Structures are given as structure tokens and as C-alpha cells.
Amino acid sequence: MIGVSAAAIALIAPLGLSGCSSRNGEEPAASSTNAAASGGCPTTPVNVVVSVDQWGDVVKDLGGDCAQVTTVLASSSVDPHDFEPSPADAVTFTKAQLVVVNGVDYDSWASKFAATSAPDAPVVDAGVVTKTAAGSNPHLWYSPSAVVAVADAVTAALVKLAPEGKSYFTDQRAAFSTGLQPYDKLLADIKAGAAGKTYAATESVFDYTAEDVGLVNATPEGYKTASANGSDPSPADLQAFRRALADRKIDVLIYNTQTEGSVPEQLRSAAEAAGVPVVEVTETVPPGTTSFETWQVAQLTDLAKALGVAG
């Protein structure tokens, strides 16, 4: 995000950044995908602690009735980049039989709590699973391949912890794949119809998806560097961005609605003035969204329309 690097999350002295949000202090709503698995839970449910709601919804789908999932950070009043864990959060981890974190320095507090409060619980770390290096773009839930890899890792961990539920967890994993079919189709359709088109982004949250569908990142380099370093873009950087929009060198602007500040708003206004379509995305699961799948499909549908890809 502009102002603070997404990797700059620390347990003791987190850096300030406003804008990101998730749902109002509630556990993520259960997806209809859970109902796709047949039968009830054949084993004692596994206690799973998930750091952030982007992965919390995925784990709920995979665990179904055989997982008791607690998502630590699921509040619209708390920015993931600002989150300052409390002693109560440490207690939450003591109950975990399995911990799921994003990694890549996005939620380092969770990894620390897993090590100190739940040392015997296995950890599924999305960064480790996908071999994503520290300092890289941490928004791994926007990588379709990462979603598959994490889902496979979570299912394998659940089966190992509760082998009596193997068939149930296998069914849940298959149901999760079925639920993702509209998501997968949209990704394929956009790649077939718009690969090679350009995009620019107010920040990097959506970059993995954009790369997956073959879009070319035309965000001016100075702006990208400032964003990655957590610094404000220079006037020259902003001017270069506005000029690229005005000259229609950018086919679509990806705009994170959960970022506050005048810079993204200026860029959105410049895009609208130039007739460049604006596609809204969010870093965290928006309030009222019922599942990871519906969140992603809604955004991809908007992207397809902006790029002129027929549904």
C-alpha cells in the first residue's frame, strides 16, 4: 500500500496504514461449498486457527463440519498492516491443532504466536507452500496457483491430524474445486480474450491475478517502486501515471477501495477523465461476502467487462 510496505508488519511496533478492512468482528460466513460434501463429520473436529480472513474462508470450506475454525483478524475496524495482537490472541493459538498463516511477512505476529503458543501444532504457511521469498508481494490469495497449493496443504494437514475423516476431507476438497469452477472459467476467459492488454494499479494487491490472466503491468516504474518501498510517490511519479492514463497507454486501472488517501483518488479521477475503465478490488474479504469464491468471481466479472471479454 502507498505509505507503508505490505511486508512491514511487526509484532511489537507495527507500522500505521489505513484503509484495509474485513468483516465486522465476526467469523467469516460459511460458504455454500461446505454443503457439497456428503454426510456429517465422522471424527472429532480439528481446531484450526487462521491468521486472516482471506484464508479463513478457504479453510472453512475445506474443513466443513470437521473443523472448528477461528480467524484471528476478521474485523473491519482493524487494518492488517496495523494489527497489534493482544494477550487474548496468544491464548487463541493455545487451542490450535493446526495453524494457517499467509507468511511472506504479512502476518508475522501469527507465525510468532504459532511458535510460542502452539509449538506442537503444524503450520500451513502460504509463503512456504508456494516458495515465495520474503520481501515479495505477500497478497498470495490473489494467486490462483497459490490458492490450489494452500488448499491441498490444508487438506493434507487435516487428514494427517484426523485420519478418520479422510474421506470427508477429500469430499470437501473436491467440493471446493467445484465451487471454484466459475472463478477458473473467468480466469480462462480473460486470458483468452485479453492477454497482452495493459493495466495499472493503485497498489499491488491484484498483481498475481493480473499476471495469471496475461495482463501487462503498465504501472509507471517510479510509482511501483514508491509503493513497494512504502513511501509516497513523487510529483513526477504521479505525473507519469496521469500521463499514461491520459494517453490511453493503460487499458484498465485496478483500484483498491480499501485504501484511503488522496493519491489513489487522484488516479481514479484521472482514469475516469481519460475514459479508462476502473475495476474495484479489495485486499480483504468485504463485509457481507459469503465466501472466497463469490468475492473473487465478482471482481473477475468486473474485470472481464472492463476488458471487453464476453462472459
N, C-alpha and C positions, 0 to 999 in steps of 0.2 A: 504493500500500500504506500501511497505517497506520504512521506514524512517519517515512516519507520519501516525498516526491512521486515518482511514477513518471517524471516528466520530469527529475528531478535526478540525471542521470548525467553524470559528467565524466571526462575522460581523466586528469587529473593527480591529483585528490583526490576520488574517488568517495565518495558517502555510504553509510553502512552500513545494511543492511536484510537481515534473514534471512528465509528461507522459500522463495523461488522455486527451482525446480530444473529440470533437464533430464536428459538421459541420461548415463550414466557415462563421460564422456570419449571417446565413440565417435561416428563419423559417424552421422547419422540413418539408420535402416534403409530400404532401398529399398522403395517401395510396389509392390504388385502392379500398379498402374496402368501402371508402366513397360513391362510385358509386353504391354500392349494395342496399342502401336504396332507396325506390321508391319515386318519386315526389320531388318538391322543398321544401324549408323551409316555413312552414306555420306561422311563427312567427318572431318577431324581433330577430336576432341572439344575443346570450348571449356573453358578453365579458369575456373571460377566460384568466387568467394569470397563466402560468405554470412555475415552477422554473427551471426544467432541461429537456433536450430533450428526455431522456429515457421515461418520462411520457408524454411529449409533443406530440409525435406521437400517443400514445394511445388516448389522449384527442381529437386530430384532427379526428381520426376515429370515435369516439363516438359522437362528435358534428356535424360533417359534415358541411353542409351549414348553420346550425343553431347555429354555434359557431364561434366567431372570436377569434382565439387562438393566444396568444403571448407567446412565450417561451423565458424567460429571458436569460438563459445560453445555447446558441446554437452556440458556436464558437470554432473552433479547436485551436485557439490561447490562450484559457483560460482553465486552469485546474480547475475542480470543487472544488478541495481541496485548490486551491489558490485564488479562486474568491473573488474579493474585489468589492462589489457593489458600484455604483455611485449614486449621487442625481437623475440622469435621471432614474435609475432603480426604485427608490422610486416613481417617477412620473408615471411610467408604472403601478404600483399597484393601483394608484388612480382611474384608469379606470376600474378596475376589478369588475365584478359582481360575479365571482367565482374564487377562487384561488386553485390551486392544487400543493401540495408540497410532497416531499418524506418523510421528517421528519427523526427521529432517528439521529438527529444532523448532517445529511448530508448537509442540506441546511438551516441552522438555520437563515441565513440572510433573506430568503424568508418568513419564519414564522414571523419574526420581522416586515418586511415591510407590511405583510398582516394585522398585528395587528395595526400598526401605520398609514398606508396609505390607507387601505381599511377595516376599522373596521366593516363595515356593510356587507361585502361580506362573505358568507360561505366559509369554507376552507375544502377541502378534503385532509387529511394528511394520506399518505400511512401507516406510522408508527402507527397512531391512529386506522385506519381502521383495520389493521391486529394485533393490540395489541402487537406490537413489542416494547420491552423495550429499553430505552435509553442505549447506550453502546453496543447494539447488532450489528451484521452485518447489515449495512444500505443499502446494494445493493438489495433492495426489488423487483425491476423489474425483477430480476432473479428467483424469487419465483413464480411458476405458479399459486399457490393459491392466492398470493398477487395480481397478475395481474387481476384475476377474481374479487377479492374483491374490488379493486380500480375501475375497470370498472363499477361494479354495483353501487358503491358510486357516481361516477361522473354522471352516467346516472340519478340516483335518484335526485341529486342536480340540474341537468339541467331541469328535469321535474318540479321540485318544483319552479324553477325560471321562467320557461316559460311553463306553463301547456298547452297552446295551441299547443305546439309542442310535446306533449306526444307520440302520435303515431309515429311521425318522429324519436324521440329519441329511442323509443322501437325498431323500424326497424334498426336503426344504431347499437344498442346493439346486435341485432340478427346477423347483418352483420359482426360485429366484431368477434363474436363467430365462424361464418362460416369461416372467414379469418384465424382464429387460428387453424382450423382443421389439417393442415399439421404439425403445431407445436405440437398439442396434440398427433397426431399419432406417431411422432418421440419420444416424451417423453414415450409413452406407449411401443413402440417397444424396446427402450433402456432398459427400466425397465424389460421387459420380457426376453430380451436376454443377459443382462449384469449385473443385480443386483448382488451385492456381490463382483464385481470386484473393484479394488483399484484405487485411483487417488491421485495425489499430485498437489498442486497449488502454483504458484509463489506468489499469494495473493488470498484473499478470495472472489473476486467478483462473482465467478461462484458457490460458495458453495451451495446456495439454490437449484439450478437446479440439481447439482450432488446428493444432498440428496434426491431430489424428485424422481430421477430415480434409487435410491438404491445403488449408489456407496459408497464405504467405504473410508473415508478420511485418507490416509496414510501419509500425510504431517508430517514430524517429529515435535514433540511437541515443541521443543525449537525454531524451525523456526516459527511455528504458533504463539507462544507467542510473539516473537520479532515483527512479522508483525502486530499483533493485538495492540501491545503497541506503534507502530510507531518507533521502534528502529531497528538498524542494527543487523542482526543475527550474532552470534559469529562464529569464525572459526570452533568450534566444531559443531555448528548447521549446518553449510554448509557442513561439512564433513559427518555428519549423513545423510543429504539429498542426497549427491552424492553417498554414500554407498548404500542407499536404492534403488537408481536408478540402480547402477551397479549390485546389487544382484537381480534385477528384482522383487523387492517387490512391485513395483508400476506398474500398468498396463497402465496408461496414465498420461502424465503431462499436466496440464491446464496452459497455458501461456498467460498472458495479454500483448498484443503487445503494449499497450499504456503506459507501464511503462519503463522509461529509467533507465540505470544504469548497472553496471557490474554484480551484483548478479543474476538477472533473466537470463542474457545472459550465465553466467557460468552454471546455472542449465539446461538451454536448451541444451547447448553443451554436458553436462554430460548425459542427456537423449538420445540425438541422438547417442552418442558413445555407449550407452548400448542397443540401439535398442528399446527404449521405445517411443511409438508414442507421438507426441506433438500436442495438439489441441489449436489453437489460439482463444482467446476471446478478447473482448474489454469491457471496463467499460461503455463507452458512445456509442451512435449511430455513426457508421463510416460514413465518407463523402461518398456521392453517394448512400447511402442506402435509399430505398423508403419508408420503413415502419418498425415498430417494429417487425411485423411478419417475414418479409424477413430477417431481422438481426438475429433473434433467430433461424429461420429454417436453415440458412446457417451454423451456429455454431453447431447446433444439428446434422446436416448431417455429419459434420466433426467428431463429437464425435462418432456417430454410426459407421462410417467407421473405426475409430481408435480402437474401441472395438470389431470389427468383427461382428456387428449387421447388418443383411441383411435389405435393405430398402424395 
